[in-house]
Amino acid sequence: MIGVSGSGKTTWVNSHKEYVVCSTDSIIEQLAESMGVSYTEAFNYVQNKKKFDYITNKFFEKIRECILNDKDFVIDRTHLKRNIRISLINELKTFAIEHGKHLELFAVSFELPQNTIFKRLKNRERKTGKFIPKEVILGQINSFDIPTADEGFDKIDRIN
């Protein structure tokens, strides 16, 4: 999944139940549920207590488990920057090769108009209480590198 927050990545994931979902957001949502707080409060807790390493480690453990057990998985994160995607792809392919596995990597890139994204975020905030500041979203939009096959993807689907 590639796209700014609110572009539809998680909605796409939820409509494709055949994949194991690997997401830092889902780990934070589980934490929120166990603490009896909102996603935003749990996110702030993680940020204030500097727990992102723990969240990231859990995220990668789940991905590695999928690779080792030949399970199809989807990574539900923004992946906005080309260099970050290339680094992740190289890391996952190296891990797979070291364990005698083969990965086929398909990207779904959400390339939506800004007004659509802000409308979706407003609806999500009303429904879930999950709030992302406008300046964060604008920063994501401005830093979004459109994915290309030479990053290591076998196929890229684009959603406009």
TIDO-237484 format. One record per atom (N, C-alpha, C, O): residue number from 1; atom name; x, y, z. Coordinates in steps of 0.05 Angstrom, whole numbers. Example, Ala and Ser with C-alpha at 12.3 -4.5 7.8 and 13.67 -1.06 7.14 Angstrom:
2
nr, atom, c1, c2, c3
1, N, 264, -114, 156
1, CA, 246, -90, 156
1, C, 264, -66, 156
1, O, 285, -66, 169
2, N, 257, -45, 142
2, CA, 273, -21, 143
2, C, 258, 1, 157
2, O, 268, 23, 161
***
This chain:
160
nr, atom, c1, c2, c3
1, N, 17, -23, 0
1, CA, 0, 0, 0
1, C, 18, 25, 0
1, O, 37, 26, 15
2, N, 11, 43, -17
2, CA, 26, 68, -19
2, C, 6, 91, -21
2, O, -11, 91, -39
3, N, 8, 110, -3
3, CA, -10, 133, -5
3, C, -11, 148, 21
3, O, -5, 138, 42
4, N, -20, 173, 20
4, CA, -22, 190, 44
4, C, -44, 179, 62
4, O, -62, 164, 53
5, N, -44, 188, 86
5, CA, -65, 180, 105
5, C, -92, 190, 94
5, O, -94, 212, 84
6, N, -112, 172, 96
6, CA, -138, 180, 87
6, C, -143, 174, 57
6, O, -165, 180, 47
7, N, -124, 162, 43
7, CA, -127, 158, 14
7, C, -143, 132, 8
7, O, -151, 129, -15
8, N, -147, 115, 27
8, CA, -162, 91, 22
8, C, -147, 64, 26
8, O, -158, 43, 19
9, N, -123, 66, 36
9, CA, -107, 41, 39
9, C, -120, 21, 56
9, O, -123, -3, 49
10, N, -128, 29, 80
10, CA, -140, 10, 99
10, C, -167, 0, 89
10, O, -174, -23, 93
11, N, -182, 17, 76
11, CA, -208, 8, 64
11, C, -203, -13, 43
11, O, -217, -33, 42
12, N, -182, -10, 27
12, CA, -175, -30, 7
12, C, -167, -56, 21
12, O, -176, -78, 14
13, N, -151, -54, 42
13, CA, -141, -77, 57
13, C, -165, -92, 68
13, O, -167, -117, 67
14, N, -184, -77, 80
14, CA, -208, -90, 93
14, C, -226, -104, 73
14, O, -241, -122, 80
15, N, -224, -97, 47
15, CA, -240, -111, 27
15, C, -225, -134, 14
15, O, -235, -147, -5
16, N, -200, -139, 23
16, CA, -184, -161, 12
16, C, -175, -179, 35
16, O, -152, -178, 44
17, N, -194, -194, 45
17, CA, -189, -211, 69
17, C, -170, -234, 65
17, O, -163, -247, 84
18, N, -162, -238, 40
18, CA, -144, -261, 34
18, C, -115, -256, 43
18, O, -99, -274, 43
19, N, -110, -231, 52
19, CA, -83, -224, 60
19, C, -81, -221, 90
19, O, -99, -212, 103
20, N, -58, -228, 101
20, CA, -51, -222, 129
20, C, -43, -192, 129
20, O, -27, -184, 112
21, N, -54, -177, 147
21, CA, -49, -148, 148
21, C, -26, -142, 167
21, O, -26, -150, 190
22, N, -6, -128, 157
22, CA, 17, -120, 172
22, C, 16, -89, 173
22, O, 20, -76, 153
23, N, 11, -78, 197
23, CA, 6, -50, 200
23, C, 14, -40, 227
23, O, 7, -52, 247
24, N, 29, -18, 228
24, CA, 35, -5, 254
24, C, 9, 6, 266
24, O, 6, 6, 290
25, N, -8, 16, 249
25, CA, -34, 27, 258
25, C, -50, 6, 273
25, O, -61, 11, 294
26, N, -51, -18, 263
26, CA, -66, -39, 276
26, C, -54, -46, 303
26, O, -69, -53, 322
27, N, -28, -45, 306
27, CA, -15, -50, 332
27, C, -23, -28, 351
27, O, -28, -33, 375
28, N, -23, -3, 342
28, CA, -31, 20, 359
28, C, -61, 17, 366
28, O, -69, 23, 389
29, N, -77, 9, 347
29, CA, -106, 5, 353
29, C, -110, -17, 374
29, O, -127, -14, 391
30, N, -94, -38, 373
30, CA, -96, -59, 393
30, C, -88, -48, 421
30, O, -100, -54, 441
31, N, -67, -32, 421
31, CA, -58, -19, 445
31, C, -80, -1, 457
31, O, -86, -1, 481
32, N, -93, 15, 439
32, CA, -114, 33, 448
32, C, -137, 17, 460
32, O, -148, 24, 481
33, N, -144, -5, 448
33, CA, -166, -22, 458
33, C, -158, -34, 485
33, O, -175, -33, 504
34, N, -134, -43, 488
34, CA, -126, -55, 514
34, C, -124, -34, 536
34, O, -128, -40, 559
35, N, -118, -9, 528
35, CA, -116, 13, 548
35, C, -143, 27, 553
35, O, -146, 42, 572
36, N, -163, 21, 535
36, CA, -189, 33, 538
36, C, -189, 63, 530
36, O, -203, 79, 542
37, N, -172, 70, 510
37, CA, -170, 97, 501
37, C, -173, 98, 470
37, O, -175, 78, 457
38, N, -175, 123, 460
38, CA, -177, 126, 431
38, C, -151, 121, 417
38, O, -130, 119, 430
39, N, -152, 117, 391
39, CA, -128, 114, 375
39, C, -109, 137, 379
39, O, -85, 134, 384
40, N, -120, 162, 378
40, CA, -103, 186, 381
40, C, -89, 186, 408
40, O, -66, 193, 409
41, N, -103, 179, 429
41, CA, -91, 178, 456
41, C, -69, 157, 457
41, O, -48, 161, 469
42, N, -74, 133, 445
42, CA, -54, 112, 445
42, C, -30, 121, 428
42, O, -7, 116, 436
43, N, -35, 134, 405
43, CA, -13, 144, 389
43, C, 4, 164, 404
43, O, 29, 162, 404
44, N, -9, 182, 418
44, CA, 5, 202, 434
44, C, 21, 189, 456
44, O, 44, 197, 462
45, N, 10, 168, 468
45, CA, 24, 153, 489
45, C, 50, 140, 477
45, O, 71, 142, 489
46, N, 47, 127, 454
46, CA, 70, 115, 441
46, C, 91, 136, 435
46, O, 115, 132, 439
47, N, 82, 159, 425
47, CA, 101, 180, 418
47, C, 114, 192, 443
47, O, 139, 195, 444
48, N, 99, 197, 464
48, CA, 110, 209, 489
48, C, 128, 190, 503
48, O, 148, 199, 515
49, N, 122, 164, 503
49, CA, 139, 144, 517
49, C, 161, 133, 499
49, O, 175, 115, 507
50, N, 162, 143, 475
50, CA, 183, 134, 456
50, C, 182, 104, 451
50, O, 202, 90, 454
51, N, 158, 94, 445
51, CA, 153, 65, 441
51, C, 152, 57, 412
51, O, 143, 35, 406
52, N, 159, 75, 393
52, CA, 157, 68, 365
52, C, 175, 45, 357
52, O, 168, 29, 340
53, N, 198, 42, 371
53, CA, 215, 19, 365
53, C, 201, -7, 371
53, O, 202, -26, 356
54, N, 186, -8, 393
54, CA, 171, -32, 400
54, C, 149, -37, 379
54, O, 146, -60, 370
55, N, 135, -17, 371
55, CA, 114, -19, 350
55, C, 126, -29, 324
55, O, 116, -47, 311
56, N, 148, -17, 316
56, CA, 162, -24, 291
56, C, 172, -53, 292
56, O, 170, -67, 272
57, N, 183, -61, 314
57, CA, 193, -89, 317
57, C, 170, -109, 314
57, O, 173, -129, 301
58, N, 147, -103, 327
58, CA, 124, -121, 324
58, C, 114, -122, 295
58, O, 107, -144, 286
59, N, 114, -100, 282
59, CA, 107, -98, 254
59, C, 125, -116, 236
59, O, 115, -131, 220
60, N, 151, -114, 240
60, CA, 170, -130, 224
60, C, 169, -159, 231
60, O, 173, -176, 214
61, N, 164, -165, 257
61, CA, 161, -194, 265
61, C, 138, -207, 249
61, O, 141, -229, 240
62, N, 116, -192, 247
62, CA, 93, -203, 233
62, C, 99, -208, 203
62, O, 91, -228, 191
63, N, 113, -189, 191
63, CA, 121, -192, 162
63, C, 139, -216, 159
63, O, 135, -233, 141
64, N, 159, -218, 176
64, CA, 178, -241, 174
64, C, 164, -268, 178
64, O, 170, -287, 164
65, N, 145, -269, 196
65, CA, 129, -293, 201
65, C, 114, -300, 176
65, O, 112, -324, 169
66, N, 102, -281, 162
66, CA, 88, -286, 137
66, C, 106, -297, 116
66, O, 99, -317, 102
67, N, 130, -286, 113
67, CA, 149, -295, 93
67, C, 157, -324, 99
67, O, 157, -341, 81
68, N, 164, -329, 124
68, CA, 173, -356, 132
68, C, 151, -377, 128
68, O, 157, -401, 123
69, N, 126, -369, 131
69, CA, 104, -388, 130
69, C, 89, -387, 103
69, O, 66, -397, 101
70, N, 101, -374, 84
70, CA, 89, -372, 57
70, C, 61, -361, 57
70, O, 43, -371, 42
71, N, 56, -341, 73
71, CA, 29, -328, 74
71, C, 30, -302, 59
71, O, 49, -286, 61
72, N, 9, -298, 43
72, CA, 7, -273, 28
72, C, 0, -251, 49
72, O, -18, -255, 66
73, N, 13, -228, 46
73, CA, 9, -207, 65
73, C, 8, -180, 51
73, O, 18, -177, 29
74, N, -3, -161, 65
74, CA, -5, -134, 55
74, C, 6, -115, 77
74, O, 0, -118, 101
75, N, 23, -96, 69
75, CA, 34, -77, 88
75, C, 18, -52, 85
75, O, 18, -38, 64
76, N, 3, -45, 107
76, CA, -14, -22, 107
76, C, 0, 1, 121
76, O, -3, 5, 145
77, N, 16, 16, 105
77, CA, 31, 40, 115
77, C, 31, 59, 92
77, O, 24, 53, 69
78, N, 40, 84, 97
78, CA, 40, 104, 76
78, C, 61, 99, 55
78, O, 55, 102, 31
79, N, 86, 92, 62
79, CA, 107, 87, 43
79, C, 110, 109, 22
79, O, 110, 104, -2
80, N, 111, 134, 31
80, CA, 111, 156, 12
80, C, 136, 161, -3
80, O, 136, 170, -26
81, N, 159, 155, 9
81, CA, 185, 162, -3
81, C, 197, 139, -17
81, O, 198, 116, -7
82, N, 207, 144, -41
82, CA, 220, 124, -58
82, C, 242, 109, -43
82, O, 243, 85, -43
83, N, 260, 124, -30
83, CA, 283, 112, -17
83, C, 274, 93, 6
83, O, 287, 73, 11
84, N, 253, 100, 20
84, CA, 243, 83, 41
84, C, 232, 57, 30
84, O, 236, 36, 41
85, N, 217, 60, 8
85, CA, 205, 36, -5
85, C, 228, 18, -15
85, O, 227, -7, -11
86, N, 248, 29, -28
86, CA, 270, 13, -39
86, C, 284, -2, -16
86, O, 291, -25, -18
87, N, 289, 12, 6
87, CA, 302, 0, 29
87, C, 286, -23, 40
87, O, 297, -44, 46
88, N, 260, -19, 43
88, CA, 242, -40, 53
88, C, 242, -64, 34
88, O, 244, -87, 43
89, N, 239, -59, 9
89, CA, 238, -80, -11
89, C, 264, -96, -10
89, O, 264, -121, -10
90, N, 287, -83, -10
90, CA, 313, -97, -8
90, C, 315, -113, 17
90, O, 324, -136, 16
91, N, 306, -102, 39
91, CA, 307, -117, 65
91, C, 290, -142, 64
91, O, 298, -163, 73
92, N, 265, -139, 53
92, CA, 247, -162, 52
92, C, 257, -183, 33
92, O, 255, -207, 38
93, N, 267, -175, 10
93, CA, 277, -194, -10
93, C, 301, -209, 1
93, O, 304, -233, -3
94, N, 319, -194, 14
94, CA, 343, -207, 26
94, C, 334, -227, 47
94, O, 345, -250, 48
95, N, 316, -220, 64
95, CA, 306, -238, 85
95, C, 294, -263, 72
95, O, 299, -286, 81
96, N, 278, -259, 51
96, CA, 266, -282, 37
96, C, 287, -301, 25
96, O, 286, -325, 29
97, N, 306, -289, 11
97, CA, 327, -305, -1
97, C, 343, -321, 20
97, O, 349, -344, 16
98, N, 350, -307, 42
98, CA, 365, -321, 63
98, C, 350, -345, 75
98, O, 362, -363, 86
99, N, 323, -345, 71
99, CA, 307, -367, 83
99, C, 295, -384, 61
99, O, 275, -398, 65
100, N, 306, -382, 36
100, CA, 298, -399, 15
100, C, 269, -393, 5
100, O, 256, -411, -5
101, N, 261, -369, 7
101, CA, 234, -361, -1
101, C, 236, -341, -25
101, O, 257, -328, -29
102, N, 214, -339, -40
102, CA, 212, -320, -62
102, C, 189, -301, -57
102, O, 167, -310, -49
103, N, 194, -276, -61
103, CA, 173, -256, -58
103, C, 165, -244, -84
103, O, 182, -237, -101
104, N, 139, -241, -88
104, CA, 129, -225, -110
104, C, 117, -200, -97
104, O, 100, -203, -79
105, N, 125, -177, -106
105, CA, 117, -152, -92
105, C, 99, -136, -111
105, O, 108, -127, -132
106, N, 74, -132, -102
106, CA, 55, -117, -117
106, C, 49, -91, -101
106, O, 44, -93, -76
107, N, 48, -69, -114
107, CA, 41, -44, -100
107, C, 14, -35, -109
107, O, 6, -38, -132
108, N, -1, -23, -90
108, CA, -26, -9, -96
108, C, -20, 20, -88
108, O, -17, 25, -64
109, N, -20, 38, -107
109, CA, -13, 66, -102
109, C, -38, 83, -104
109, O, -52, 83, -124
110, N, -44, 97, -82
110, CA, -68, 114, -80
110, C, -60, 142, -87
110, O, -46, 155, -71
111, N, -68, 152, -111
111, CA, -60, 177, -121
111, C, -84, 195, -125
111, O, -93, 201, -148
112, N, -96, 203, -103
112, CA, -122, 217, -103
112, C, -118, 247, -100
112, O, -98, 257, -90
113, N, -139, 262, -109
113, CA, -139, 291, -105
113, C, -139, 299, -75
113, O, -151, 284, -59
114, N, -126, 320, -69
114, CA, -124, 330, -41
114, C, -152, 333, -28
114, O, -155, 326, -5
115, N, -171, 345, -43
115, CA, -198, 349, -30
115, C, -211, 323, -23
115, O, -226, 322, -3
116, N, -207, 302, -38
116, CA, -218, 276, -32
116, C, -206, 265, -6
116, O, -220, 254, 11
117, N, -180, 268, -3
117, CA, -166, 259, 21
117, C, -176, 273, 46
117, O, -182, 260, 66
118, N, -179, 300, 44
118, CA, -188, 315, 68
118, C, -217, 308, 75
118, O, -224, 308, 98
119, N, -234, 303, 55
119, CA, -261, 295, 60
119, C, -262, 268, 74
119, O, -277, 265, 94
120, N, -246, 249, 65
120, CA, -245, 223, 77
120, C, -235, 224, 106
120, O, -245, 210, 124
121, N, -214, 240, 110
121, CA, -203, 243, 137
121, C, -224, 255, 157
121, O, -225, 247, 180
122, N, -239, 274, 147
122, CA, -260, 286, 164
122, C, -281, 265, 171
122, O, -290, 264, 195
123, N, -289, 249, 152
123, CA, -309, 228, 157
123, C, -297, 207, 177
123, O, -311, 199, 195
124, N, -272, 200, 173
124, CA, -260, 181, 191
124, C, -258, 192, 219
124, O, -262, 177, 239
125, N, -251, 217, 222
125, CA, -249, 229, 248
125, C, -276, 228, 263
125, O, -277, 222, 286
126, N, -297, 235, 248
126, CA, -324, 234, 259
126, C, -331, 206, 269
126, O, -343, 203, 290
127, N, -324, 186, 253
127, CA, -332, 158, 259
127, C, -314, 146, 280
127, O, -324, 131, 297
128, N, -288, 151, 280
128, CA, -269, 136, 297
128, C, -255, 153, 318
128, O, -243, 142, 337
129, N, -255, 179, 315
129, CA, -240, 196, 333
129, C, -210, 198, 325
129, O, -195, 210, 339
130, N, -203, 185, 303
130, CA, -175, 185, 295
130, C, -170, 211, 280
130, O, -181, 216, 259
131, N, -153, 228, 292
131, CA, -147, 255, 281
131, C, -118, 257, 272
131, O, -100, 249, 286
132, N, -115, 268, 248
132, CA, -88, 274, 238
132, C, -88, 303, 230
132, O, -104, 311, 213
133, N, -70, 319, 241
133, CA, -69, 348, 235
133, C, -65, 353, 205
133, O, -51, 339, 191
134, N, -78, 374, 196
134, CA, -77, 382, 168
134, C, -48, 386, 158
134, O, -42, 378, 136
135, N, -32, 398, 175
135, CA, -4, 403, 166
135, C, 12, 376, 162
135, O, 30, 375, 146
136, N, 4, 356, 178
136, CA, 17, 329, 174
136, C, 9, 318, 147
136, O, 26, 308, 132
137, N, -17, 320, 140
137, CA, -26, 310, 114
137, C, -14, 326, 91
137, O, -5, 314, 71
138, N, -12, 352, 94
138, CA, 0, 368, 72
138, C, 30, 361, 69
138, O, 40, 360, 47
139, N, 43, 355, 91
139, CA, 71, 346, 90
139, C, 73, 319, 75
139, O, 91, 315, 59
140, N, 54, 301, 81
140, CA, 54, 275, 67
140, C, 49, 280, 37
140, O, 63, 268, 20
141, N, 30, 296, 30
141, CA, 24, 301, 1
141, C, 48, 313, -13
141, O, 55, 304, -35
142, N, 62, 331, 0
142, CA, 85, 344, -12
142, C, 109, 326, -14
142, O, 127, 331, -30
143, N, 110, 305, 2
143, CA, 134, 287, 2
143, C, 128, 261, -14
143, O, 146, 244, -15
144, N, 104, 258, -25
144, CA, 96, 234, -38
144, C, 111, 230, -65
144, O, 108, 246, -83
145, N, 128, 209, -67
145, CA, 141, 202, -92
145, C, 124, 180, -105
145, O, 119, 159, -93
146, N, 114, 185, -129
146, CA, 99, 165, -144
146, C, 116, 141, -148
146, O, 138, 143, -158
147, N, 106, 117, -141
147, CA, 123, 93, -144
147, C, 128, 84, -173
147, O, 111, 89, -191
148, N, 151, 72, -178
148, CA, 158, 62, -204
148, C, 168, 33, -202
148, O, 177, 25, -181
149, N, 166, 19, -224
149, CA, 174, -9, -224
149, C, 203, -14, -217
149, O, 210, -34, -205
150, N, 220, 6, -223
150, CA, 249, 2, -217
150, C, 256, 2, -187
150, O, 279, -2, -180
151, N, 236, 7, -171
151, CA, 240, 5, -142
151, C, 241, -24, -133
151, O, 250, -30, -111
152, N, 232, -42, -150
152, CA, 232, -70, -143
152, C, 205, -84, -143
152, O, 202, -107, -135
153, N, 184, -69, -151
153, CA, 157, -80, -152
153, C, 154, -98, -177
153, O, 165, -91, -198
154, N, 139, -119, -174
154, CA, 132, -136, -197
154, C, 108, -124, -212
154, O, 106, -128, -237
155, N, 92, -109, -198
155, CA, 68, -97, -211
155, C, 59, -73, -193
155, O, 62, -75, -169
156, N, 49, -52, -206
156, CA, 38, -30, -191
156, C, 10, -24, -202
156, O, 6, -19, -226
157, N, -10, -25, -184
157, CA, -37, -16, -191
157, C, -40, 12, -180
157, O, -31, 19, -158
158, N, -53, 30, -196
158, CA, -57, 58, -188
158, C, -86, 63, -184
158, O, -103, 57, -201
159, N, -93, 76, -162
159, CA, -120, 83, -156
159, C, -121, 114, -155
159, O, -108, 126, -139
160, N, -138, 125, -173
160, CA, -140, 154, -176
160, C, -167, 164, -165
160, O, -172, 188, -166
***
